[in-house]
């Protein structure tokens, strides 16, 4: 960092090396040292596992030897190069995340720091109607990784396009090996931090929309109510440049124009995630009242987002 440069940033001159995640963690370590025990917020954006998949020799070898790449779960011997790079890159990022936790321990931050780990949304390379070839006749669909039993891959409104595991570490509230079935989104991070720090928005922003909700109740171990999120129970998805969208309310999920849809699969559909996590059975004709209500709510939410971007945001809106 250079506080005298525009935005405090100067061009990188350090060679990245075989693992671009390593240099990010190197910089993180220097930053943490500069804090000398003071509080900090740090956002680490790793490239892995995003295309192109380029593993280090160590990561590839760990996979090829079978030490960390068990058979199944997406490993395909017919595509050894792509598979070794994909899973090797996962191993490489695991190593760097381990370094982050070690740094926090070494610098005395581990017992008081919230660590929030999430990944990009779904494996790359879409498949017709959201189903990979293995489900309709054998073999992976052109790209490594899979989201089964979920339907869809990256960019899809189906669950395989956005549902990912999340790992939170915060010793003051979260017990070791605790498992939560709450649904969370990355926009929950801001209100969660505000909740933990007892920070409120300034009066001038009191009426603004706020995406996300504090997940402190889940961190305390409060039980999830079905798929509901602390009584809110709703989540919306929409890509700014795409048609359609998705809306989830409790167990119900409305999907319209998912990215990899073809033919009839592009039509708006209604699913019940409690009974059909793979989103295979459209219930719109059986529950037309729920279907119509969710379609209307999705439309209203889209207009609310546009209103927020035009009247409340200081950023340039992509609409």
Secondary structure in CASP SS format (residue, H / E / C, confidence):
PFRMAT SS
TARGET T0000
AUTHOR 0000-0000-0000
METHOD secondary structure of the structure
MODEL  1
X C 1.00
X C 1.00
X C 1.00
X C 1.00
X C 1.00
X H 1.00
X H 1.00
X H 1.00
X C 1.00
X C 1.00
X C 1.00
X C 1.00
X C 1.00
X C 1.00
X C 1.00
X C 1.00
X C 1.00
X C 1.00
X C 1.00
X H 1.00
X H 1.00
X H 1.00
X H 1.00
X H 1.00
X H 1.00
X H 1.00
X H 1.00
X H 1.00
X H 1.00
X H 1.00
X H 1.00
X H 1.00
X H 1.00
X H 1.00
X H 1.00
X C 1.00
X C 1.00
X C 1.00
X C 1.00
X C 1.00
X C 1.00
X C 1.00
X C 1.00
X C 1.00
X C 1.00
X C 1.00
X C 1.00
X C 1.00
X C 1.00
X C 1.00
X C 1.00
X C 1.00
X C 1.00
X C 1.00
X C 1.00
X C 1.00
X H 1.00
X H 1.00
X H 1.00
X H 1.00
X H 1.00
X H 1.00
X H 1.00
X H 1.00
X C 1.00
X C 1.00
X C 1.00
X C 1.00
X C 1.00
X C 1.00
X C 1.00
X C 1.00
X C 1.00
X C 1.00
X C 1.00
X C 1.00
X H 1.00
X H 1.00
X H 1.00
X H 1.00
X H 1.00
X H 1.00
X H 1.00
X H 1.00
X H 1.00
X H 1.00
X H 1.00
X H 1.00
X H 1.00
X H 1.00
X H 1.00
X H 1.00
X H 1.00
X H 1.00
X H 1.00
X H 1.00
X H 1.00
X H 1.00
X H 1.00
X H 1.00
X H 1.00
X H 1.00
X H 1.00
X H 1.00
X H 1.00
X H 1.00
X C 1.00
X C 1.00
X C 1.00
X H 1.00
X H 1.00
X H 1.00
X C 1.00
X C 1.00
X E 1.00
X E 1.00
X E 1.00
X C 1.00
X C 1.00
X C 1.00
X C 1.00
X C 1.00
X C 1.00
X C 1.00
X C 1.00
X C 1.00
X C 1.00
X H 1.00
X H 1.00
X H 1.00
X C 1.00
X C 1.00
X H 1.00
X H 1.00
X H 1.00
X C 1.00
X C 1.00
X C 1.00
X C 1.00
X C 1.00
X C 1.00
X C 1.00
X C 1.00
X C 1.00
X C 1.00
X C 1.00
X C 1.00
X C 1.00
X C 1.00
X C 1.00
X C 1.00
X C 1.00
X C 1.00
X C 1.00
X C 1.00
X C 1.00
X C 1.00
X C 1.00
X H 1.00
X H 1.00
X H 1.00
X C 1.00
X C 1.00
X C 1.00
X C 1.00
X C 1.00
X E 1.00
X E 1.00
X E 1.00
X C 1.00
X C 1.00
X C 1.00
X C 1.00
X C 1.00
X C 1.00
X C 1.00
X C 1.00
X C 1.00
X C 1.00
X C 1.00
X C 1.00
X C 1.00
X C 1.00
X C 1.00
X C 1.00
X C 1.00
X C 1.00
X H 1.00
X H 1.00
X H 1.00
X H 1.00
X H 1.00
X H 1.00
X H 1.00
X H 1.00
X H 1.00
X H 1.00
X C 1.00
X C 1.00
X C 1.00
X C 1.00
X C 1.00
X H 1.00
X H 1.00
X H 1.00
X C 1.00
X C 1.00
X C 1.00
X C 1.00
X C 1.00
X C 1.00
X C 1.00
X C 1.00
X C 1.00
X C 1.00
X H 1.00
X H 1.00
X H 1.00
X H 1.00
X C 1.00
X C 1.00
X C 1.00
X C 1.00
X C 1.00
X C 1.00
X C 1.00
X C 1.00
X C 1.00
X C 1.00
X C 1.00
X C 1.00
X C 1.00
X C 1.00
X E 1.00
X E 1.00
X E 1.00
X E 1.00
X C 1.00
X C 1.00
X C 1.00
X C 1.00
X C 1.00
X C 1.00
X C 1.00
X E 1.00
X E 1.00
X E 1.00
X E 1.00
X E 1.00
X C 1.00
X C 1.00
X E 1.00
X E 1.00
X E 1.00
X E 1.00
X E 1.00
X C 1.00
X C 1.00
X C 1.00
X C 1.00
X C 1.00
X C 1.00
X H 1.00
X H 1.00
X H 1.00
X H 1.00
X C 1.00
X C 1.00
X E 1.00
X E 1.00
X E 1.00
X E 1.00
X C 1.00
X C 1.00
X C 1.00
X C 1.00
X C 1.00
X C 1.00
X C 1.00
X C 1.00
X C 1.00
X C 1.00
X C 1.00
X C 1.00
X C 1.00
X C 1.00
X C 1.00
X H 1.00
X H 1.00
X H 1.00
X H 1.00
X H 1.00
X H 1.00
X H 1.00
X H 1.00
X H 1.00
X H 1.00
X H 1.00
X H 1.00
X H 1.00
X H 1.00
X H 1.00
X H 1.00
X H 1.00
X H 1.00
X H 1.00
X H 1.00
X H 1.00
X H 1.00
X H 1.00
X H 1.00
X C 1.00
X C 1.00
X C 1.00
X C 1.00
X C 1.00
X C 1.00
X C 1.00
X C 1.00
END
